[in-house]
Amino acid sequence: MKKIYSYLLLIAGITFTSCEDFLVQQPTTALDQISAYESTASADAVLNGCYASLGGYDYFGYRYMHVLSVTSGGWVSTRSPEVQLTSLQIQANELHAEKMYASFYQSIGIANDIIKNLPQSEIELTDKNRILGEAYFIRAMTYFNLVRIFGNVPLVVKPVENYTEAHIGRTETAAVYGQIISDLDSAYAKLPAPGSNSKGRPHKFAAPALKAKVHITMAGNNESSAEWKKAYDAAKLVYESKAYSLVRPLTDMFNINNKNNAESIFEIQFSQTILSSKLTNVTLPLGVSLIPNSTGGTQWGKTRPSKASFDVFTSTYPGDPRINATFLHTSYTKFDLANKSKTLLVNIYPNTTNTPANGTLKANNDDKEYPFIKKYVDGSATTEASGCNFIYMRYADVLLLLAEAANEINLKDEAIGYINELLARARDRNGNFVAEADELSPADWSLALTKEEVRSKIMTERHIELFGEADEWYTYRRR
């Protein structure tokens, strides 16, 4: 598993010594910089450009989800060109990670410009703080992604205007984490209160939510780390704010008609017509009846959960509704693309398991060895353009972080209470807040569990609750 990490560190050096172009701003005059922020509308236009960069193909539009999934150990790619990523035998000609790396710095570059130049603007203070708060949040989030994937990375916190400024060395991770925390503190101070933010944009409690995850990542496996208490305090602040709540039933969390809901902390916004993602077609098969008009494209179903990842669900809570909410498995109905009036029944894992005589499974476009992920269904998709948002963080994650931190600072019973809130939602198939006779799995955890048992079970619970949301790469390595 560490091979990709070493390779990504290598890219971090190679990219900056050979391709600094993506860091360097186009030359601008002082007048240009002033005019970009002379009105709320023009300042918002720059901020919108920053959000558009997040949705680009090389960032959340495709590569982020794909690379972090298939290199996590919990996924595979069924396309032969992806064997390097899936097997972690990565060669110098593998471009996914390099292009993703460059896209991170493009987003940071726009955020840097806002953070440097907007304070001199004379626009209304409320708007200035909102825009600055969002820029700080985006920069913190992107550096958090960078440092977790690549390790030591160049820390660039002002606009880069020439190649000398672009050609800098990598910064130790401790300093990068320090900048992330500082940016999140600034975001918390400047972002609007819940309800005052625009839909799809973060409000102030998104900052401590992400900050809790930063501190837990810094704690790693050090049981005596002071970061556990800091993570607990940040997550508890979010919990006590009641700014977010769990969506019931869970399937409504991922309903394309329920974007930016009460559980969502931060989503990357996509639509088929303006800025589309590839989340639907890379995770689901072409022609599946869930997407009745899907007729074109070549990348359908290339990013697939491994059998082992699926088996964790069925072996932990056999009747857990999250199995069907997360996976397309066992079989599915597919349109005969040559004749839409006909349907085909396609068996997949666990109904179909191929074990060739030579012990080698060769994945191909029609491979039935693996299930599919079902969290990104855009029923109106026709080709490869999807309107599904990418959910970067949601309240369920905060509850898991809070439980993990509480357990580590010897508040085990409190930790179990947070997990039981999550399990109660998981059981509630119809979302009516009533525990009915057929809603028994997953069962609440007992207070008799030891601290060590709770620690282990929380990590399994992260796998089950957040699988398919690009959390696996980080969690598997963190713990």
Secondary structure, DSSP 8 states (H G I E B T S, - for coil): -HHHHHHHHHHHHHHHHH-GGGGS-----HHHHHHHTSSHHHHHHHHHHHHHHHTSTTTTTTHHHHHHHHTTTSEEE-SGGGHHHHHT---TT--HHHHHHHHHHHHHHHHHHHHHHGGG--S-HHHHHHHHHHHHHHHHHHHHHHHHHHSSB----S---SHHHHS---B-HHHHHHHHHHHHHHHHHHS--TTTS-TTS--TTHHHHHHHHHHHHHHTT-TT-THHHHHHHHHHHHHHHT-----SSGGGGG-GGG-S-TTEEEEE---SSSS-BSHHHHHS-TTBTTSTT----S-TT-EEE-HHHHHHHHHH-TT-THHHHHEE-SEEEEEETTEEEEEEEEE-TTT-----TTS-----TT--SS-EE-S---TT--SS-B---EEEEEHHHHHHHHHHHHHHTT-HHHHHHHHHHHHHHHH-TT-SS---TT---S----TT--HHHHHHHHHHHHHHHHTTSS-HHHHHHH-
